[in-house]
């Protein structure tokens, strides 16, 4: 295999997880993140069932999960844009540091470069 998986800065990508209460707002946010080059790709899963405690009560809701793929240079802007676009008072924003193939990580980096 010519494109191996290794742990270097050239293979680092970030995965940002968030959930939305409806498909339309998840889709809108995904489109915005990609259009503004905060993300190379956003996948939308769902509906998923979330069970959590909020204000002393156990809640259960159907939600749509975003899996955002971004680069180190775009991460801060991605998180800031996600917070701004999100309709929840307390949005779930979880950032995972991951390694990808060199080719895929390069594509993510290229897609999230700011164009003048």
C-alpha positions in Angstrom: 0.0 0.0 0.0 1.6 3.3 -1.1 -0.5 5.5 1.2 0.1 4.2 4.7 -1.3 5.4 7.9 1.2 7.0 10.3 1.2 9.5 13.1 2.7 12.7 11.8 1.6 16.3 11.4 1.0 15.5 7.7 -1.6 12.9 8.6 -3.4 14.8 11.4 -7.0 15.6 11.0 -9.6 16.7 13.5 -13.1 15.3 13.9 -15.6 17.6 15.4 -18.9 16.0 16.7 -22.1 17.9 17.3 -25.8 17.2 17.5 -28.8 19.1 16.2 -32.5 18.8 16.9 -33.6 18.6 13.3 -32.2 17.6 9.9 -32.7 21.1 8.4 -30.5 22.9 10.9 -27.9 20.1 10.7 -27.9 20.4 6.9 -27.7 24.2 7.0 -24.7 24.1 9.4 -22.9 21.4 7.4 -23.4 23.4 4.2 -22.1 26.6 5.9 -19.0 24.9 7.4 -18.0 23.4 4.0 -18.8 26.6 2.0 -16.7 28.8 4.3 -13.9 26.2 4.3 -14.1 25.5 8.0 -14.6 21.8 7.1 -13.5 19.6 4.2 -16.5 17.3 4.7 -19.4 16.9 7.1 -21.4 13.8 7.5 -24.9 13.8 9.0 -26.1 10.8 10.9 -29.5 10.2 12.2 -31.9 10.3 13.6 -30.1 9.0 16.7 -31.5 8.8 20.2 -29.8 11.0 22.9 -30.6 10.4 26.6 -29.1 13.0 28.9 -29.8 14.9 32.1 -30.8 18.6 31.7 -31.8 20.9 34.5 -32.4 18.0 36.9 -34.6 16.0 34.5 -33.8 12.9 32.3 -34.5 13.9 28.7 -34.6 11.7 25.6 -34.6 13.3 22.1 -34.1 12.3 18.5 -31.1 14.3 17.1 -28.9 14.5 14.0 -25.2 14.1 14.5 -22.6 16.0 12.5 -19.2 14.5 12.0 -17.0 17.3 10.8 -13.6 16.7 9.2 -11.2 19.6 9.5 -7.5 20.5 9.7 -5.4 22.0 12.4 -5.3 25.4 10.6 -9.1 25.5 10.3 -10.0 24.0 13.7 -10.5 27.2 15.7 -12.6 28.8 13.0 -14.6 25.7 12.6 -15.4 25.5 16.3 -16.3 29.2 16.4 -18.5 28.9 13.4 -20.3 25.9 14.8 -20.9 27.7 18.1 -22.3 30.7 16.2 -24.5 28.6 13.8 -25.8 26.3 16.5 -29.4 26.7 17.8 -28.8 25.0 21.2 -28.1 27.1 24.3 -25.4 24.6 25.2 -24.2 22.8 22.0 -22.3 19.6 22.0 -18.9 20.3 20.4 -16.4 17.5 20.9 -13.1 17.7 19.1 -11.1 14.5 18.5 -7.5 14.4 17.2 -7.1 11.7 14.6 -4.7 10.4 12.0 -5.7 9.6 8.4 -3.9 8.5 5.3 -1.4 11.0 4.0 -3.5 11.6 0.9 -6.8 12.1 2.8 -5.2 14.4 5.4 -3.7 16.4 2.5 -7.1 16.7 0.9 -8.6 17.9 4.2 -5.9 20.5 4.6 -6.3 21.7 1.0 -10.1 22.0 1.3 -9.8 24.1 4.5 -7.2 26.6 3.2 -8.6 30.1 3.0 -8.9 31.3 -0.5 -8.5 35.0 -1.3 
